Amino acid sequence: MQPKFEVYQDVADEWRWRLIAANGQIVATSGEGYSSVSAATAGTQVVRRISTDALVVTLKPVAKAPEAANSTARAMDKLKAGRARQEVAVPPSPDPKVRPSLAAPPPLAGTTGATDALPPPPSTTGGSDADSVAPASEPSAD
């Protein structure tokens, strides 16, 4: 079998190409989808044109420095240590129906609780909505 380019439509309705070697193995693909058959075919022509002059360059693998591997392990140890310091024991709830993980945290020092800063809910007993809404104050015309 002679090497050939196959131009085909993928499942996303984009056009792609692949280069098939004489033994039937795929040796190259477009790596991107094209919007038309003609654009994909033009991509094959570019590969054919530039591959005849292309150099083969062998790159040496980059060796990992021993300290790089150790620094990752040290970073993980620091992360674990930080999490250990942040864990706080939750006191048991006086109500046996409440699970400790759902118990509210104690208020911060100097406050009486998180609900102190919230405004009271509007009254829902008697009257219309207009009765429960305070009128907007207007600036004085001094």
RATA-V876918 format. One record per residue. RES is the residue in one small letter. PHI is phi in whole degrees, 0 to 359 (NA if undefined). PSI is psi as a letter, one per 20 degrees, with the letter a starting at -180 (NA if undefined). OMEGA is omega in whole degrees, 0 to 359 (* if undefined). Layout:
res={RES RES}
phi={PHI PHI}
psi={PSI PSI}
omega={OMEGA OMEGA}
//
This chain:
res={m q p k f e v y q d v a d e w r w r l i a a n g q i v a t s g e g y s s v s a a t a g t q v v r r i s t d a l v v t l k p v a k a p e a a n s t a r a m d k l k a g r a r q e v a v p p s p d p k v r p s l a a p p p l a g t t g a t d a l p p p p s t t g g s d a d s v a p a s e p s a d}
phi={NA 274 302 207 263 250 252 216 258 273 293 269 62 255 265 225 229 218 259 255 284 299 273 92 279 282 251 201 226 293 76 212 266 250 280 213 298 295 291 294 296 297 298 294 294 297 297 299 292 275 286 291 257 288 275 258 241 262 264 278 293 277 280 283 288 302 290 294 294 292 293 295 296 294 296 295 297 296 298 297 295 296 294 295 288 275 290 235 286 263 293 295 281 293 270 294 280 268 285 304 290 261 292 290 290 293 295 294 300 89 236 255 151 289 277 298 277 276 289 293 291 294 288 247 264 67 82 267 299 295 290 269 260 286 292 290 277 258 295 285 264 288}
psi={q q q q p p p r p a i j k q p r q q p p r h j i q p i q r h i q q q i r g h g g h h h h h g g g g i h h i p q o p p p q q p p p p h h g g h h g g h g g g g g g h h h h h i p p p p q q q h o i i p q h i i q q q q q q p i r i r h i h i q q q q q p j p q r r h h h i p q q p p q q q l NA}
omega={179 175 182 170 172 175 185 179 182 183 178 181 173 181 180 173 173 179 181 179 181 180 177 180 174 182 178 176 182 180 178 177 178 183 181 177 183 178 178 178 177 176 177 180 177 180 179 184 186 184 180 180 185 175 173 182 178 180 178 178 179 180 176 175 181 181 178 179 179 181 177 179 179 179 178 178 179 179 179 180 178 178 180 179 183 180 182 177 179 180 180 180 177 179 183 180 182 177 181 182 180 181 179 178 178 180 177 179 179 177 179 179 184 184 180 184 182 177 179 179 179 180 180 182 174 176 179 178 181 180 185 181 179 179 179 179 180 178 181 182 181 *}
//
